[in-house]
Every structure is written in C-alpha cells, then in structure tokens.
Amino acid sequence: MTGKELKEKTDVELFSMLHDLYEELFNLRIAKVSANLTNPARFKHVKKDIARVKTILNERRRVTT
C-alpha cells in the first residue's frame, strides 16, 4: 500500500490493518520455524507496511495534540 492510500483510511481502519499485519508477521515467523515458508521476501513487505501504518497514525496523533 502507498502512503496516499493509507491517508485516506480512518484511524479505526488503520488500527485494524495494523493488527492484521502483526498477525501476518507472526504467522510468517511460525512458518519460517516450521520450514513451510514459501516467500521469504514477504517479511520485508509486511514490516514496511507496518512502518507505513504506524507513521500515518503517528502523524495524525501529532497534529491533534
């Protein structure tokens, strides 16, 4: 997802997306340990998506305070 797409979402949607991304990262870690990981590059994408969502949420928090 791009930053522009994320900025259009509400805080509730972003928190939900963040929760889903953390779950996906957890599942990737489990798959890695059990040697069932099919796409190791997905780690990088998920981590970057988490960082993007957290950045947008942090920007919004700074503006309101």
C-alpha positions in Angstrom: 0.0 0.0 0.0 1.1 3.5 -0.6 1.1 6.3 1.8 -1.6 8.1 -0.2 -4.0 5.1 0.1 -3.3 4.9 3.8 -4.0 8.6 4.5 -7.5 8.1 3.0 -8.4 5.5 5.6 -9.8 6.2 9.1 -8.0 5.5 12.3 -10.1 2.5 13.1 -9.3 1.0 9.7 -5.6 1.7 10.2 -5.6 0.1 13.6 -7.4 -2.9 12.2 -4.9 -3.1 9.4 -2.0 -2.9 11.8 -3.5 -5.7 13.9 -3.8 -7.9 10.7 -0.2 -7.1 9.7 1.1 -8.1 13.1 -0.8 -11.4 12.8 0.6 -12.0 9.4 4.1 -11.3 10.6 3.6 -13.7 13.5 2.3 -16.4 11.1 5.3 -15.8 8.8 7.7 -16.4 11.8 5.9 -19.6 12.6 6.1 -20.8 9.0 9.8 -20.0 9.0 10.4 -22.1 12.1 8.4 -25.0 10.7 10.2 -24.7 7.3 6.9 -24.0 5.5 7.8 -20.5 4.3 7.2 -20.1 0.6 8.0 -16.5 0.1 10.7 -15.1 2.5 10.6 -11.7 0.8 7.1 -11.3 2.4 8.8 -10.4 5.7 10.2 -7.2 4.2 6.9 -6.2 2.7 4.9 -6.8 5.9 7.5 -4.9 8.0 7.4 -1.9 5.6 3.6 -1.9 5.6 3.6 -1.9 9.5 6.0 1.0 9.4 3.9 2.9 6.9 0.7 2.4 9.0 2.5 3.4 12.2 3.9 6.5 10.5 0.5 7.7 9.4 -1.0 7.1 12.8 1.8 9.0 14.5 1.4 11.9 12.1 -2.3 12.1 12.9 -1.5 11.9 16.6 1.0 14.8 16.4 -1.5 17.0 14.5 -4.2 16.6 17.1 -2.0 17.3 20.1 
